[in-house]
Amino acid sequence: MMADRHPKDTVNGDAGNSKDSEQDLRDEESKTSDNREEECQDAAKSANGLKNGSHPPLTIDVRDETLGVDNPNGRNSKSKTKTELPSSPKSPIPIEPRVYKRRWFMLAVFCLVSLTNAAQWIQYSIIGNVIREYYSVSYLTVDWLSMIYMLAYIPLIWPVTWLLERNEGGLKVIGVMGASLNCAGAWLRYAGATPDTFFLAFLGQAMCSVGQVFILGMPAHVAATWFGANQVSTACAIGVFGNQLGVALGFVLPPILVPNDGNKRQNMLNMFLGMACITSALLILIFAVYQDKPPVPPSRAKLGAQISRTQRSYKQSLRTLCKNTGFVLLVITYGINVGSFYAISTLLNQLILTEFEGLEAMAGIIGMTIVLTGLLGSAVTGVWLDRTRTYRGTTVVVYILSLLGLIGFTFTLKLGNIWIVFSISAFLGFFMTGYLPLGFEFAAELTHPEPEGTSSGMLNASAQTFGIIFTMIMGTLATNYGTIAANLFLCGCVLVGCVLTMFIKSDLRRQEAERMHDFQALPTEVEGKDQELDTQLDEKSQS
């Protein structure tokens, strides 16, 4: 039975007209309520029939507000029902973002996989003099054990990014493939740890480099997928932290585990066997527990991006990014800065031993110092961005200080004091390595709502390209003209990047999306009709 909320009509000449008017309004309300039910049913059917590439249905709380004439509990009663709705603009009901405790575990697992992959990148180069003698190869061949990481990334990042954005299992699939290649490469490197099996060592390094393609661009994507707006920059910095910690271990452990003595063979076997076992354990962990994404997006910006992406293709995203002037400038400047870091890392053994003969272990410690201070810089940068949102200003300042650190590193090599080099390297690492997560997050801001994996993939492709170019030019200059000439070339390139960074506009689209969602409540067409009918009934009741 329906309860009439209006008082009885008075007996006068207008009683009949009043009843007719109220009956018309009730009929219109009933139709509106029926329309709402039909829309929810259609949305639920749409959720069950989603095609491949769309997002799975979400189970959310929905308010069912009905007018008093249709609800025996009165016009202001509210009930909650469960409805399955897709994350698409066709859904008339807003979804509240939510974060889950498991996000920290997902981030930690990703960091460990990234750590082992990054450690394998630099393991050969930091003991380049030992590897050259052990395998009887040239320094250029040893450098290619590092540059293969950069070369493999450039063509493969595009299909991998497409897979990430198109595949329903996104992060899960990428994680499994990256960990599998990382593990297989580690075992091949172990098989190639004898003087006459260099081809297996190179093949294993190449396989690890392909695995890197699935891993390197993931920090921004993992952060945006699992973390809320107030933690996304910090989470991205932690994701980069895992990779950089791996580089630090790759710098410091090989000179300790494989010293330049007469027991190289057994030491090499032990080092590569340990890495193979660790990567195997991580592969099992990824298969067993890693998840693609949370049931509900963690932020309104991420929700809006999910909805928008269902309407765009990967090619459309690439075209949009290439037309974004600020992002194109960032791709170039990021490539110069990070490519410089790659070149220094690859050639560090040669640069240090040219000026400080016999200090292989110190070269590793200097490399570790560059990375560890960079980790601190990454953490500070992430927290600073979460609090201030000053992406452009922070990027410019960090770039300038990276240039100053590189200039200091260039000229202190000739002073003959290893501890001065050590101190300047710490300053250089804090800003140059600390720039990595800053670039990812600035790109995510400039390109929202385009996929984070696409933007970070383009950044890394640029860094790998510049890394190969810088490494080959610096290696030639260092051999023919000395370390000063090689480092001055790099300083000139970073200066160009610093100037270009100043022309990037502060177009923070992701922050704007968050503000719009904070001040606008995503009204629905049905709710608007309900409010209009409420107003009309109130006016009639008062009359």
N, C-alpha and C positions, 0 to 999 in steps of 0.2 A: 504494500500500500504506500502511496506517496502522501506525505504530509504537506498541507498547504501552509505556507509561512505567513500569508496575508490575513488581516482581520476580515471579519465578515463585512460584506458590502452593506452600506446603509440603503434604506429604501428611499430612493429618490429617482428623478428622471434620468440620471446618468448611470444608474446601476447596471443596466444592460450593456451599455458601451464599455464600462470598466471591466466587466467579466469577459467580454469579447476580446478586449485588448490584452488582458492577462492570459487568456487562452492562446492567443497568437504567439505571445512571447514564450509561453511554455512549449508550444510546438517547435518553435525555432531553437530553443535550448535543447530539446530532445534530439533534434536533428544534429546539432553541434556535437552533443555527447556521442551519438552514434558515429559521426564522422571521425571523432577522436579514436574510438575503438577500432574503426576500420583502418585508420592510419597506423596504429600500433600493430594490428594484425599483419598489415602489408609489410611493415618494417621487419617484423619477426620472420615472415616468409622470405623477405629479401636476405636476411641474415643467414637463413638456412641454405639459401641457394647461391651464396657468394662464389664467384668463379676464382680460378687460380690467379694469384697476384694481388687479390684484395685482402683486407684484414679480416681476421676471424671475428665472430660475433662476441659482444661483450655483455655480461650479465650485470645489470646496474639497477639501482633503486630509482623508481619512477613515482613521482607524485601524481595521484589521481584526484584532482580537485573537481568536484561537481557541484552544481547549484542545488540549493535546498529543495527546490521543487522536485528534483530527481533523486534526492538522497534523503532517506529517513533520518539521518543523523544531523541534518541541518546544512545550510549553504556553506558554512565554513569548515565542515569536517574534511579531514585529509586522511587518505589511506595509502599505504605503500605496497606496491606490487613488484614482482620480478618480471622483467621483460628482456628478451635477447634482441639486441640491436647491433647493427654493424657500425663501424667507425666510418661513416660516410656522411656527406652533407644532406643525404635524403632523410636521415634520422632527425625527427623533430624534437628529440629530448636530449638536453645537454648531459654530458658525462663529466663527473667530478674527477679530477686527477688524483692519483694516489701513489705513494712510494712504499716499497716493501723492504723489510730487513735483509732479505736475501740478496739485495743489490750489492752489498759489500762483498759477499762471497763470490758473486759473478765477476766483479771487478778484480778480486784477488786472483781467481783462476786465470783470467785473461793476462794479468800482469806476470804470472809465473811462466806462461807459455811465451809471452813476449820477451821475458828475461833470457830464457835459454836460447831463443833464436838470435837475439842481439849479441849474446856472448860468443856464439859461434861465428858471427860476422868478423870479429876483430882478432880472433885467437891466433890466426896465422901471421897477420901483419905486425903485431906487436913484438913478435920474436922473428922478424923478417930475416935477420942475419943467420939465425939458427936454421930456419926453414930453407933458406937458399943453399946453405952448406949440406943439410941433411938430404935434400932431394936433388942436389946438383942442378939448380935452376937459376935463372936471372932474377934480379930485384923486380923487374917489370912483371915477370910471371907471378911472383909473390904478391905484387900489388893487385893483380887480376883476381886473386883469391878474395880480395875485398871488393873490388869493383864489379865482380859478377853479381853481387847483391844489388848494386845500383842498376846494372844493365838489364837484369831480368825484370826489375820492377816496372820499367818504363812501358813496355808493350803489354804486360800482363795485368796491369792495374785496371784497365778498362773493362775487360770481361769479368774480372773479379768483382768490381764495383757493380756491374750489371747484375751479377748473380746475387749480390747482397741485397739489392733493391727489389729484384723481381721474385726471389725465392721466398716461399712462405716460411721456411726455416731459417732465414737470414743469419743471425748471429750464431746459431747452433751449427749450421752447415759450414760457415766460414771458420769457426773455431775448430771443428773436426778436421777440415781439410788442411788448415794451417798446422795444427799439431801433428797430423799424420806425416806431412812432408818434412816437418822439422825432425821428427823421430827417425824416419827413413834415411834422411841425410846424415844424421848423427851416426847411425850404424855404418853407413858407407864410409864416412870419415874414419871410423875405427878400423874398417877393413883396409883403408888406404894409409895406415899409420906406419908403413914400412918403406924403406928407401926406394924400392923398385915398384911401388904401387901408387905413384903420384896421380895417375889418371883417375883412380878410385877416390882419392882425396878431393880432387877437383870436381868430380861428378857429385860427390856428397855435398860439397859446398854449393854447387849449382842447385841441388835439390832443396837445400835449406834456404837458398835465395828465393826460390819460387814460393816456399812456405812463408817467407817474409811478406810477400805481396798480400797474403790473406790476413796478416797481423798488423803491419805497420800503420795503416790508416784507420785502425779501429778505435783508438781512445775516445775521439769525439763522438763516435756512433754509440759506443757502449755507455758513455756518460749521458747522452741525450735519451737513450732508450730506457735507462734504469733510474736516473736521478732527477730530482726536482730542480726548478729554476734556481733556487738558492744554493744548490750544491753542484751544479753541472760543471762549472769551471774547475772546482776543486777535484771532482772526479776525473775530469779530463787530464788534469795535471798528474794525478796518481797513475793513470793509465800510461802516460808518457814516462813517469817515474820508473815503472817496471822495465820498460825498454832500456832506459838509460842506466839503470842499475845493472842490467845484463851487460851493457857496454863496459861499465866500470869493472865488473868481474872479469870480462874478457881482456881488459887491459892488465889487471894486476896478477891474475892467477897463472897464465902461461909462463911468464918469466920465472915464477917460483917453482912451478911443477916441471918445467922443461928447461933447466939451466944449461948454459953453454959448456957442457962437460962431455965425458966419454960415455955416458949412459943414456943418450938421447932416445934410442929405440924403445927401451922399456918405459921411459918417462912419457913418451908420446902415446904409447898404447894405453897406459894407465889414465892419462888425461882424457882421451877420447872415449874410452870405455865408461868412465864415470858420467860423462855428458850423455851418452847413449842411454844409460839406465835411467837417468833423471827424465829425459824426454819421453821414454816409454811409460813411466809412471804418470806423467801429465796427460798423455794421450788417453790412458784408461780413465782418468778423472774427467776429462772432457766428454768422453762417450757416456759416462755414467750419470753425471749430475748437471752438466751445463744446460742452460735454458736460453731460448731465443729472445723472449721479451716478457714483461710482466702482463698480467691479465688486463690491467688498466694503465694507460699512459701516465707518466709521472708528473707531467706539467701541461698546462693549457697550450703552450707553444708546440709541444710535441704532439698533442692531440690534433691541433690544427694542421700540423705538417702531415700527419698520417692521413687525415681526410683529404688534404690537397693532393698528396702524392698518388692517390688512387685515380686521379683524373689526368696524370701526366705520365709520359713515357720517359725512359732513360735518355733518349736522344733529345727530347724537349728540355730536360734538365741541363744537359751539356750545353745546348744552345743558349739557354738562359744565363748560365754561368759565364759563358764566353762573351756575352753582351754586357756583363756587369763590370764596368771600368775599374771600380775599386777593388774587386776581387782579382781581376787580371793583374793589376799592379801588385797585389799581395802575393800572387803566385810567383811573380818574378823576384820580389824582394825576399820572400821566404826561401826560394830556391838558392839565392845567393848566400844568405846567412847560413842555412843548414848545410848547403853544399860545401861551404868553407869548413864547417865542422867535420864533415866526412873526409875531406882532403887532409886536414891536419891529423885526424885519427889514423888514416891509412898510412901516412908518411911519418908519423911521430917517431917510430923506431929509427928511421934514417936521419931525421932532423936532429934528434938528440945525440945519436952515436957519432954523427959527423963532428960535433963540437965536444962531446964528452965520451971518449972511447972507452968501451968496456962496461958501461953503465946500463945494461939491458934492463935490469930490475928497476932502476930509477926511471927509465922511460915508461915502464908500466905504471909506476906509482904516479908519475906526472899525468898520464892519461886517466888514471882512476880519479885523481884530484879534479881534473877538468870536469869529469862526469858527475862526481859527488857534489861538488859545489853547484853544478848545474841542476842537480836534483833539488837542492835547497832553493835555488832560484825558481825552479818550476813550482815548488810548493808555495813560496812567497807570492809568485805571480798569480797562481790560482786563487788563493785566499784574497789577494788584493782586488782581483777582478770581480769576485763574488760580492765584495763589499762596495766597490766604487763604480763598476761598469765603465771605467775609463779605458776602453780598448785602444783607441788610436793614440792617445797621449802616452800610455804605457808602452806601446809598440815602438814609438819613436825614441823614447828615452832608452829603452833596452837596446835598441839597434845602435844608438850613438855610443853607449858604454861598451858594447861588443867591439866596435871599431877601435876604441881606445885600448881595450884589452889586447886586441890583436897587434896593434902598433907596439905596445909594451913587450909582448912576447917576441916580436920580430927582433928588437934590438937588444934584449937581455940575453939572447942566445950567445952573443959574441962577448959577453962580459966575463965568461969563464966561471961564474958562480952558479952552481946548480940550484941552490936554495932561493936565489932571486928568481930564477926561471920557475921554480916551484910556486912561489908566491904569486907571480904574475899569471901563471896558468890557472890558479884558483880564481882570480878575478875574471879572467877570460871565460872560464867555464860557467861561472855564476850567471853571466848575462847571455853568452852565446848559446849555451845549452838550455838555459832557462827560457829562451825565446821559443822553443818548440811548442809547448802547450799554448802559449800566447797566440801563435800563428793559427793553430787549429781553432781556437775559440773565436778569434777575430773573424776568421773565415765563416764560421757558423753564424755569426751575427750578420755579416754582410750578405749572406746568401739565403737566409731563411725565407721560405720554408723548403728550400731545396735539400735533398738528402745530405746529411753530414758525411756519409761515406764517399759521396761523389766529390765534394769540395776538398776533403782531406786527401783523397786519392790524387787529385790534381796538384795539390801542394807537394805531396811526396814525390810525384813524378818529376816535378820541377827540381826538387832538391837532389834527386838521383842524377838527373841530367847534368846539373851544374857540378855535382860531386865528381862525376867521371871526367868532365872537362878540366876542372880545377886540379884533380889528382894527376892527370897526365901532364898538364902544363907545369905544375909545381915540381913534379918528379924530374922533368927534363931540365928545368931551371936550376934545381938543387944540384943535379949532377954536373952541369956545365958551368954554372955561375955562382953556386953556393947558396946557403940557406937564406941570406939576406934578400937576394933577388927573388927567390921563390915566395917568401913571405910578403915582400912589398907588392908583388903582383896581386896577392890575395887581399891586401889592405886596400888597393885601388878598387877592386871589385866590390868589397863591402862598403866603401864610401859611396859608390854609385847606388847600391841598394838602400843606403841610409837616406840619400836625397830623394829617391823614388817613394820611399815610405811616407815622406812628408806630404805627398800629393794624394794620399788615400783619404777619402772623406769618411767621417764617422757616421755611417748609415747603419745604425744598430736595429735591424729589422726584427730580430728575435725578441729584443727587449720591448720594442713597440707592440709586438703581438701579445706579450704578457700583459702590458698595460691595458691594451684594448679589452682583453678578456677579464681583467680585474674590474674595469669600470662599466663593462657591458655584459649583461646577463644572458645573452643568447636567447631572446624570447622566441616563442613558437607561434605559428599562425593560429592554432586552436586556442592557446592561452589568451591571445589578443581578442578573439571573439568572445570568450568567457567574460573578460573584463568589460567589454562593451555591453553585453547583456546584463551584467550585474548593475551597471550604471542605469540602464533603462528601467530595470525592475525597481530600483531604489526610487527613481523619480516618480514612477507610477504609484508606488506604495505611499509616498509622501503626499501625492495629490489626492 
